[in-house]
């Protein structure tokens, strides 16, 4: 697969504050590449640089073989941007929002009309096409924002927190559309702090923290490598807690992490579940579950609240 | 050279024909709302001509005014000049600020091949267009009062476009540094309103104390009002070229300032 975005030692500084601190990554054509990280990790700054609306301080950043600084208009013409904030045009109807946006790409009117009809069908917005934006629910606005981002048939779709603030139904609807687009071969960049979303959609991802990339890999690889297969969450205190902690230390294949009153036990071995059960047999406050990206994320970025 | 510019984070203004796309966006919105938007430019000059022209004008003796005019004739060119000024300044003041900060429209547009400089240019051209539209409405009102004495008055919309470009540029320059929508009040209270009342529309400037007369020469509206008097009364002369040059220079300087300052604000 060929590389469509390439960043080398990419740095972004604002008045002494370093938002992105020398990162390297490449995105391949047709994949969904995720940027995960807590708020302030540098995800949005990175995609803003890719979208040519934030100048690069240092390093190299090329999109589709073109340096972002050199030809921003050309790069922007092959990108579809779905921002985190709602910036649909409230002065215009649903359909006009798409039509006016298509014009920014110099799309001929007939072609735009045809694409708008198609995307209204795809995003189930046909009945709403003449409504003002204020009449749309949050989920419908999201769908329209994604439809708008696709109007120029972009090579790369940039999604910044595409499902933040959506109810579960609306979120699943958005995911379904994004999976469909991926099947159509659209390269996607996804910034999110929803681990489930990343696990669901991303082929590869990086976890960012304080402007740096901590790890890179597929969701499954990262889970396997950093937390193993299964997790037991045990709520224990006093003697019981001490006993469990001492016992874990003596067994290979189990790792433990304490967070306030919960002990997280991770296992990498096939008999891990049995081993864990053996350890914590006398606790009734225990939950077993498969390890997930959230465990990796919290393990790498720490459990403290980051503001 | 390019490397050096990049290190300094300096980018030359990048204006293209795509400014027209931004103008088109504003036009489409206007066409949705045009009836409501037509009320001000019809009602305000009408009320002003009735209150000041007919009402107050009855108390003003002709001999006090240049050219032995009736008071309503004296204020008509100024009214044609300053109401479009308000329209253009408001469009690129409250209107642009609202689009930029509340609706995030600029952010949405610059994610496409349209540059921020295109956005700014399109906004100013639109502000100028709004001034022109206003002037056409006001021209109709003043014509209905029988106050247009020269065929040169047909050039009023052209003058309105040029002068509104200047006012729109000044206004957008201020908007580019405004922190909140309420801070625009400073601009409108201290810059636009004084020009409206003190720009030579309602009384001859010779009535002002001498220092203020000198100051008024630097005020853009004074030169705009001068040109309109020439057009409406049909006595254009070479002096008006100086007024035009003044307007062109102020317009160009503030257009450039708006470009640079908005680019700084939005491309970070």
Interface residues (C-beta under 8 A of the other chain):
Chain A: X14 X51 X53 X54 X55 X69 X72 X73 X74 X76 X77 X79 X81 X83 X85 X86 X87 X88 X89 X90 X91 X92 X96 X100 X101 X103 X104 X105 X106 X152
Chain B: X6 X9 X11 X16 X18 X21 X24 X25 X28 X29 X32 X33 X103 X104 X105 X107 X108 X109 X110 X111 X112 X113 X114 X115 X266 X267 X268
